Structure formats: structure tokens, C-alpha cells
Amino acid sequence: MSGHLSPWPTYASGQTILQNRKPCSDDCRKRTSSWQQQPIGIAKPQYLEHLENYLRKELLLLDLGTDSAQELRLQPYREIFEFFIEDFKTYKPLLSSIKNAYELMLAHQKEKIQALEPLKGKLITMNEDCNERILAMRAEEKYEISMLKKEKMNLLKLIDKKNEEKISLQSEVSKLRKNLAEEYLRYLTERDARKILIADLNELRYQREDMSLAQSPGVWGEDPVKLTLALKMTRQDLTRTQMELNTMKANFGDVVPRRDFEMQEKTNKDLQEQLDSLRADYEEVRKEHDLLLQLHMTTLKERDQFSSELQDIQRTSTPRPDWTKCGADVVAGGLDRWQMLAEGKNSDQLVDVLLEEIGEGLLREKDFFPGLGYGEAIPPFLRFDGRVKNKKPSKKDVVKLLKDVWKERLAEEQKEKFPDFFFNFLEHRFGPSDAIAWAYTIFENIRLFRSNEVMSQFYAILMGKMTESVYINQKETVAQLLKEMINADSQNEGLLTMEQFSTILKRTFPLKKEEHIRELMEAGGWHPNSTNADLFDYRSLFTEDEEGQSEPFVQKLWEQYVIEKDEYLQELKQELGMELYEEVTLSKLRRALMIIDPTLDKQTLNTHLSQAFQIPVSELPENENEDIVTRLQTAMEQLQMADVKRTGPREPEAAS
């Protein structure tokens, strides 16, 4: 080789190589033309022929029928490249780095393929499950549709039957009307015949009387004037009778006998009732049919909606996380501790727990904290430049230290600001040299473990997000409740009945709603099957574990305190009737507080106003002409930080 590369490939196959190259500059084209002018009859280098022969032989010996055929096919090329690297000593580092880069990339791609193989199997399984569920849903919907169609056909047959009955009844009614008309005509004819017969009989009787008078010898002896007068009167009576008869004919010509009329009226009434019943049945069947049609359309829409939702879920959903992996891979203590931490928590809370566990591990691995400097935004107890040592205490030690801080704080007479007191406590406990290290260590721990009650409350007070009075009031409330239970335990056995428990809660918290009292009782162990005589250990409600976590009963007390404070402040905002960006005066806020909480004493009222406007109680103006103004949002945020709660019912008469 003489340390030089052979020029054979350039001259021998230059045309083929240059045809596949990208466009280049004029100099490049000149070099290309000069290469093309070189003779192409130069023989191939011997070393190249050896390498090509070796490659062909190795490829022929490979078994390409296996799954790893491509990887086996790559091996001869890898060996050829290694021979090439070994023979070209000058380019060995460069070629080796190229080879390593490709090898690393191939290994990375292989790992990615292997990692994606289980996902591919899981995706196939999920696809099959979803298809089976779709087929099952379609079969169920097909069955329901067939049943609805059958029911629809039955209803249609019932409707046709009712229609036929209606038609038959209508024909029967028309037939009865026709018979009634015929009977009416027959009675009219008979009446007219009877009248004619009566008239004929009367005429015959008159003729008989006239004949008898004519044949009687005594008649001719009577006075003709008298007879003429009698005849005249008789004719007048006949005329009057005939007029009355005509009047009767005119008035009662269309009248039927009462018996026939009542019979026909009863028959008509029965038919009308049957017709009304059939109409009601028809309307009911029609409404049921319309309802079934609407139900059918609703079912179709729900089916289409569920089908589209299923498709969206199949397209966008991700598998539920397997939280049990955290117990083996992330959380110290294994699966048992993870199950204890995850009990009764949703996915969002599990993420918080997991973040705390990961943060705890990272916090213990960290040996030093970077100092935050001396800026005004930095809390006084954290102002330091340089690296600060991590003392790495356990969570139990941190909680114990915080409780010692509170114990000394509550015993202090001249109270300074809490951050300054905290740092002075650390200097007194650990000395000035280690105080800053312990301050950083405790600060990082309480900032991380937000789910721990003691740490989260201490962090909120330390950072000025909550006043000390909130913590002190909560502790006093719990202590007062425990005292009430101890007083009710006359036998000093540590046991109370559920009835005593309920009475103590209602007496200690007279303003709590009934559902809040029930929630506290359930947190204390009461359930719907409990009786008033059931006993329970009330002291267990106030115990804490070694990390400061309270029992569910004390936690429920704190949750209700937060909820009641939010409701109280929301009621105050509604009474003010203002937006958060508007400005509120001290006198207006004082009036609103007195309206929503009339039993508020003057000292507590002034404390709330002092907190809202951030001025001392002694500087509060009594005269409305010297009013103070602040934004409503600022006042509400300040009250949210303080111990604000209702002292009595809104209306004074409600107290009775």
C-alpha cells in the first residue's frame, strides 16, 4: 500500500459514482472531467479482490432462513471493515470512530425495537379485545332492535284490530239510526191513520145522530130557532175542537213515545261510551307507539355516539398506569409500603405521593444546597452565599424538630416574627455555624412533603401564606374537643357511646351543619348500622403516627374548617356586591362583616379589619371621614390567610 490509498475505484468506476453525486461547483466539474479522461483499463487492486472474494464466500455460507438473517448478513461486512481498519494504520482512529458510531446507533435501534415488541403485542391484544366488545355490542343492539321491531309489529296489529272494531261499531250505529228512522216513519203513519179513523168515526156518529133526530117525531115539535142556535153552537164547538186538533198535530207531529225515546237514548249512550273508550284506547296505543319510536331513535343515537366514543378511545386512549411497579422500582420499602401509601388515593394524589418519594430520594443523594444569596425576596433565614451542607435528617426527625419549634413558640412571651424566631431557635439548638445548614435542610424538606400536615402548615406559616393564629386555633379546638370527651367519660375507660359522641360534637360546634356533624361521626367510626349504645375508643381519634400524620377525624376537622372559611368569605363578597378589582373602604367592610355575622364582638371585628388592611388595630380609624381604601382582592387574600370564621348565626333570631 506504501501508505497511500489506491486510485483504482476513482478511475475504474468514476462515471457510475459521479452520476449519483449531487451538483457541485465548477471546480468539482473540472475535476470530474479530468477523471473521466483517465484511462479505465487499470486492473483492480489485489487486496480489493481478496476482500471481495472473502465477502462472497462468507455470504454464501450464511443461513438466511432464520429470523436474524439481516443481522448475520451484516457480520461479514463488519469483518471486512475491521480488516480494512487494521490495514490502514493512518486512518485507523477515524475509521474506528465511524465504526463505533454506527455500532452504537445499531445497538440503540435494536434496543428500541426490542422495547417496542411488548407494546406491539399489547396493542394487538387491546385491538382484539376492543373488536370483541364491538361485536358483542353490535349483537346486543341487533337483538334489541329485533325485539323492538317485533313489539312494533304487535302494536301495529293491535291498532289495526282496534280500527276494525271502531269501523264495525260505526256501521252498527249507522244501522241502528236507520232502523230508528224507519220505526219513526212507521209510527207517524200509524198516528195519521188513527187520526183519520177517529175523524171518520166522529163523522159517522154525527150522521147517526142527525138521522136519529130526523126520525124522532118529537124533534119536529121543538122550536126551530132553538134548534138553529144549538146547531150553531155545536158547529162552533166542532170548529174549536178541529183547531185544537190541528194545533196538537202541529206541536206533537214529530214526538215519539217516551218509552221508545228513553230506550233509544240508553242505547245511544252505551254506544257513545264504547266509542269514547275505543278512542281513549286508540290514543293510548298511539302515544305508546310514538314513545317507542322516540326510544328507538334515542337508542340509535346512543349507539352511534357510543360507537364514535369507542373509536375515539381506541385512537387516543393510553393504557392505565400499573402503579404496582412503583412499589418495586421507585418507593423504598417495596410493594407493601407503596400499598400503604396508595390506599384510598386517586391517580392525581398517587402522582403527588410518587413525586414526594422521588424527591425524597434525590434530596438524600444531595450533599450540598446552593445558597440563594442576600436578595430582598429571599427569606431572612435562607440568606447565604456559597454551598450549604445537607444534614439529611429523616422525616420523623424533621417532624419532631418542628413540634419542638411550636412548643417553644407557644411558650414565648415577647413574640417576634415567625421566620426570625425560627432561625433563632436553630441557632440556639445547633449553634450559629450549623443554623443556616439546618434552615436550608428543613426548608427543602417541608417544601417537598406537602402531603404531611405538620410540614405543609409549617411551610405556609413560614412563607407568610397563613397566620399563626390558624394553627393555634386548630390545636386549641382539638384540645377542647378532647377535654369535652374526657369530661363525658365518667368511668375514665377511654370509651364513649355514639350518642355521647354526637352530643359533644353538636355542643362544641353549634354552628356546624347536620351533614358536617354526620361526616365527623363517620370519620370517627360511625356507620348507618351503628346504634347509639355502641362504644368506641375516643382517644384513638387524636393520635398521630411518628411522621405527624393525624387520624381521619382530625383531618376532617381541618377540611371542614377550610370549607367553612371559604363559604364565610364568599358570603362576605356577595354582601359587598363588588368585583375583586374594585376598591373597598374600611367602613363598608365593617358594615358587611356585621351584617353577615351580627354576633361578632368588637375585638374580633377589629382584628379582621386590621388583617384585611394590614394596619395595627390601634391605628384603625373610628370616624368614617378618615376612611381607608384597598382593593377587594387584596383584602380577601389577607382574610384568607387569617383565622376567620363565623361566631354566630347570620340572623340574631336564628339563635333561639
VENNOR-V813813 format. One record per pair of residues at least 6 apart in sequence whose C-alpha atoms are under 8 Angstrom apart, sorted by the first residue. I is the first residue (numbers start at 0). J is the second residue. D is the distance in Angstrom with one decimal. If there is no record, write none. Layout:
I;J;D / I;J;D
This chain:
2;87;7.6 / 2;89;7.5 / 5;44;7.4 / 7;41;7.0 / 7;42;7.6 / 7;43;6.4 / 7;44;7.1 / 9;34;7.5 / 10;34;6.4 / 10;35;7.3 / 10;37;6.4 / 10;38;7.0 / 10;39;5.8 / 10;41;7.8 / 11;39;5.1 / 11;40;7.3 / 11;41;7.0 / 13;34;7.1 / 13;35;6.9 / 14;35;6.9 / 17;31;7.5 / 50;79;6.7 / 54;75;6.1 / 54;76;7.1 / 54;79;7.2 / 57;75;6.2 / 58;72;6.8 / 58;75;7.1 / 61;71;7.2 / 61;72;7.2 / 62;68;7.0 / 63;69;7.7 / 63;71;7.9 / 63;72;7.8 / 84;90;7.2 / 84;91;5.1 / 84;94;6.2 / 84;95;6.9 / 85;91;6.6 / 126;313;7.9 / 129;313;7.7 / 133;306;8.0 / 140;302;7.9 / 144;295;8.0 / 147;295;7.6 / 151;288;7.3 / 151;291;7.8 / 154;284;7.4 / 154;288;7.1 / 158;281;7.0 / 158;284;7.1 / 161;277;7.3 / 161;281;7.1 / 165;274;7.3 / 165;277;7.0 / 168;270;8.0 / 168;274;7.8 / 172;270;7.4 / 183;255;7.3 / 186;255;7.9 / 187;252;7.6 / 187;253;7.7 / 212;218;6.2 / 323;334;6.8 / 323;337;7.7 / 325;334;7.6 / 325;337;7.1 / 325;353;7.8 / 326;332;7.5 / 326;333;4.7 / 326;334;4.0 / 326;335;7.3 / 326;336;7.2 / 326;337;5.0 / 326;338;7.6 / 327;333;5.1 / 327;334;5.7 / 329;356;7.6 / 329;357;7.1 / 330;336;7.7 / 330;337;6.5 / 330;353;7.6 / 330;356;6.1 / 330;357;7.6 / 331;356;7.9 / 340;352;7.5 / 341;349;6.3 / 341;352;7.8 / 352;450;7.8 / 355;447;6.3 / 355;448;6.1 / 358;447;6.9 / 359;447;7.7 / 362;391;7.8 / 363;391;5.9 / 365;389;6.9 / 366;388;6.1 / 366;389;5.1 / 366;390;8.0 / 367;386;6.0 / 367;387;5.3 / 367;388;4.4 / 367;389;5.1 / 368;386;5.7 / 368;387;4.9 / 368;388;6.2 / 368;389;6.5 / 368;439;7.4 / 369;384;7.8 / 369;385;6.2 / 369;386;4.8 / 369;387;6.2 / 370;381;7.6 / 370;382;7.3 / 370;383;5.2 / 370;384;4.8 / 370;385;5.1 / 370;386;5.6 / 370;387;6.4 / 371;377;7.1 / 371;381;6.8 / 371;382;6.3 / 371;383;6.1 / 371;384;6.4 / 372;381;7.9 / 372;382;5.3 / 372;383;4.9 / 372;384;4.8 / 373;382;4.8 / 373;383;6.1 / 373;384;7.3 / 374;382;7.4 / 378;418;7.7 / 378;462;7.9 / 379;418;7.0 / 379;419;7.2 / 380;418;6.6 / 380;419;7.0 / 380;421;7.8 / 380;422;5.6 / 380;435;7.0 / 380;438;6.5 / 381;435;6.9 / 381;438;6.8 / 381;439;6.5 / 383;435;7.8 / 387;435;7.4 / 387;436;5.5 / 387;439;7.4 / 388;436;5.5 / 389;436;6.5 / 389;437;7.6 / 389;439;7.6 / 389;440;5.7 / 390;436;7.0 / 390;437;6.6 / 390;440;6.3 / 391;440;7.1 / 394;444;7.9 / 394;546;6.3 / 395;545;5.9 / 395;546;4.9 / 395;547;7.8 / 397;441;6.8 / 397;444;7.8 / 398;453;6.8 / 398;454;7.0 / 398;546;6.1 / 398;547;6.3 / 401;453;7.6 / 401;454;7.8 / 401;457;7.6 / 404;421;7.1 / 404;424;7.1 / 408;414;7.8 / 408;420;7.8 / 417;460;7.9 / 417;461;6.6 / 418;461;5.9 / 422;434;7.0 / 422;435;7.9 / 422;438;7.0 / 425;431;7.9 / 425;434;5.1 / 425;437;7.1 / 425;438;7.2 / 426;432;7.8 / 426;433;7.4 / 426;434;4.9 / 442;458;7.6 / 444;454;7.9 / 445;454;4.8 / 445;455;6.3 / 445;457;7.5 / 445;458;5.9 / 446;454;7.8 / 446;455;7.4 / 446;458;6.6 / 448;454;6.7 / 448;455;7.0 / 449;455;4.9 / 451;546;7.8 / 451;547;7.3 / 451;548;6.4 / 452;547;7.1 / 452;548;6.3 / 452;549;7.8 / 453;547;6.1 / 453;548;7.5 / 456;465;7.9 / 456;470;7.4 / 459;465;5.4 / 460;466;5.7 / 460;467;6.3 / 464;640;5.9 / 465;639;7.9 / 465;640;4.4 / 465;641;6.2 / 466;640;5.8 / 466;641;5.3 / 466;642;7.3 / 468;641;6.8 / 468;642;5.8 / 469;641;6.3 / 469;642;4.7 / 472;642;7.5 / 473;557;7.5 / 477;541;7.9 / 477;553;7.5 / 480;503;7.8 / 480;504;7.9 / 480;507;6.9 / 481;538;7.7 / 481;541;7.8 / 483;503;6.8 / 484;495;7.8 / 484;500;7.6 / 484;503;7.0 / 484;537;7.4 / 485;491;7.3 / 485;493;7.6 / 487;495;7.7 / 487;499;7.5 / 488;494;6.7 / 488;495;6.5 / 493;536;5.7 / 493;537;6.3 / 493;538;6.3 / 494;534;6.0 / 494;535;5.4 / 494;536;4.8 / 494;537;6.0 / 495;534;5.3 / 495;535;5.8 / 495;536;6.8 / 495;537;6.6 / 496;531;6.3 / 496;532;5.3 / 496;533;5.3 / 496;534;4.5 / 496;535;6.6 / 497;525;7.3 / 497;530;7.2 / 497;531;4.9 / 497;532;6.3 / 497;533;5.9 / 497;534;6.5 / 497;535;7.6 / 498;531;4.8 / 498;532;6.9 / 500;520;7.7 / 501;516;7.6 / 501;520;7.1 / 504;516;6.9 / 505;511;7.6 / 505;516;7.2 / 510;647;6.9 / 510;648;7.1 / 515;559;7.5 / 518;555;7.8 / 519;552;6.2 / 519;555;6.6 / 519;556;7.3 / 522;551;5.7 / 522;552;4.9 / 522;555;7.1 / 523;537;8.0 / 523;540;6.6 / 523;551;7.5 / 523;552;5.5 / 524;535;7.8 / 539;550;7.9 / 540;550;5.9 / 540;551;7.7 / 540;552;6.0 / 540;553;7.1 / 541;549;7.0 / 541;550;6.5 / 541;552;7.7 / 541;553;6.7 / 542;549;6.3 / 542;550;6.4 / 543;549;4.7 / 543;550;6.6 / 563;644;7.1 / 564;639;7.6 / 564;643;6.3 / 564;644;5.6 / 565;639;7.8 / 567;644;6.8 / 567;645;6.9 / 568;635;7.3 / 568;638;8.0 / 568;639;7.7 / 570;595;7.3 / 571;591;6.5 / 571;592;6.7 / 571;595;6.8 / 574;591;6.1 / 574;595;7.6 / 575;587;7.7 / 575;588;7.4 / 575;591;6.3 / 577;631;7.8 / 578;631;7.4 / 579;630;7.1 / 579;631;5.0 / 579;632;4.6 / 580;630;6.2 / 580;631;6.4 / 580;632;6.3 / 581;630;5.8 / 581;631;6.0 / 581;632;8.0 / 582;628;6.4 / 582;629;5.3 / 582;630;4.2 / 582;631;5.5 / 583;628;5.7 / 583;629;5.7 / 583;630;5.9 / 583;631;5.6 / 584;626;6.4 / 584;627;5.6 / 584;628;4.5 / 584;629;6.6 / 585;608;7.2 / 585;612;7.7 / 585;626;6.1 / 585;627;5.4 / 585;628;6.4 / 586;623;6.3 / 586;626;6.7 / 588;608;7.8 / 589;604;7.4 / 589;608;7.2 / 592;599;8.0 / 592;604;7.7 / 593;599;6.7 / 594;649;7.2 / 595;649;5.2 / 596;645;6.5 / 596;646;6.9 / 596;647;6.3 / 596;648;6.6 / 596;649;5.1 / 596;650;7.9 / 597;647;7.3 / 597;648;7.6 / 597;649;6.2 / 597;650;7.1 / 597;651;6.9 / 598;646;6.4 / 598;647;5.5 / 598;648;7.6 / 598;651;7.5 / 599;646;6.1 / 599;647;7.3 / 605;616;6.2 / 605;619;7.7 / 606;616;6.5 / 607;638;6.9 / 607;643;7.3 / 608;616;7.9 / 609;615;5.7 / 609;616;5.5 / 609;619;7.2 / 610;634;7.9 / 610;637;6.1 / 610;638;6.4 / 610;641;7.2 / 611;633;7.5 / 611;634;4.4 / 611;635;6.9 / 611;636;7.9 / 611;637;5.2 / 611;638;5.6 / 612;627;7.9 / 612;629;6.8 / 612;634;6.3 / 612;637;7.9 / 620;626;6.8 / 647;654;7.7 / 648;654;6.3
